[in-house]
Amino acid sequence: RRLVDLLGIALSVESTPGAGTRFRLTMPRAALPAANGEAGRRRRRAPAFAVAHRVLLLEDDPGLRQASRRWLAARGLDVAAAATGAEALRLASDGFAPDLVVCDLHLADGENGVDALQRLRAAAGRDLPALLLSGDSSEAARALARVEGVRMLLKPVDPDELLAELRRLLEGPRL
């Protein structure tokens, strides 16, 4: 469900006890090539960001990590993606200096995204801007984000809300 919401695909389910279940994905139809010899060329929207800000994405779900990486890159961002805090630290120590960390709150094997963020900040020697994403709407999760001074968006994240938050964190308020 999270993946189809992120990609903007409609998902429906029909189930008949004893007979089976049908899942239906409805995807937008691709535009046909122009008739004036421009076959194979795609029209692309201008990226949302004129500067390729560096974003370190920390997400343990492989499908969601890949979809999120592609979504962010399609908006003009330079994205490195990691599944664990240790992998994110390796990327940073290998020279990827992020302008922003986008991090899942609950990672695999009980790893906590806030702990991974604290380690990244310590390694960078600065207070890296960050955005937490989580399906956990509990007050404990919200309090953890507040204590760390990080905004948390709930999954599935609305793409417009995510884009607005990325702009706020990367470019500051627009006048």
C-alpha positions, -999 to +999 in steps of 0.1 A: +000+000+000+028+024+009+046+018-024+015+023-046+007+055-026+042+068-032+041+060-069+006+074-074-009+040-085-044+030-076-048-004-059-080-023-054-087-057-039-116-081-045-119-112-024-143-142-025-140-167+003-129-200-010-124-187-045-094-163-042-084-127-042-077-103-071-055-073-067-058-046-094-032-020-100-043+009-122-014+029-136-014+060-158-011+054-195+022+065-210+021+094-235+024+084-271+054+097-290+049+129-310+040+124-347+067+148-358+097+124-355+103+128-318+098+091-311+116+079-281+119+114-265+100+119-233+087+153-221+102+159-187+090+183-161+116+208-148+131+195-116+116+209-084+150+220-072+174+240-093+203+229-071+210+192-068+210+192-030+225+160-015+199+139+003+208+108+023+178+085+024+177+059+052+149+034+046+150-004+054+121-015+031+138-022-003+108-014-025+101+018-006+138+028-006+140+024-044+108+042-051+117+070-027+152+073-042+138+076-077+111+101-066+136+123-049+161+121-079+133+129-103+129+162-085+165+172-091+181+159-059+213+140-056+203+110-035+223+082-018+202+055-002+210+032+027+191+004+045+208+006+078+225+033+100+258+016+095+254+017+057+244+054+059+276+061+080+297+043+054+282+065+026+289+096+046+325+085+055+331+077+018+325+113+009+287+117+005+281+149+026+244+152+028+225+185+030+195+166+044+188+132+059+154+116+052+150+088+076+125+061+085+119+061+123+117+023+127+143+004+109+149-034+107+162-054+136+150-028+161+173-001+148+159+034+155+162+061+129+168+088+155+198+069+168+211+065+133+206+103+127+225+111+159+254+090+148+254+107+113+253+142+130+282+132+152+302+119+123+295+151+103+303+173+132+272+194+126+235+195+131+223+179+098+188+189+088+166+159+089+131+147+082+116+116+098+091+094+081+070+069+100+039+049+100+039+051+138+015+079+149+020+073+186+027+101+210+060+084+219+071+086+183+061+122+180+079+130+213+111+113+201+110+135+170+103+167+190+132+159+214+155+155+184+142+187+169+131+169+137+098+171+118+080+138+113+057+130+085+033+100+087+034+073+060+020+071+035+034+105+030+014+129+008+038+139-021+029+176-020+035+177+017+068+160+013+079+183-014+069+214+006+088+201+036+119+193+015+118+228+001+115+243+036+145+223+049+167+227+018+159+262+006+144+279+037+113+301+036+105+316+003+096+353+003 
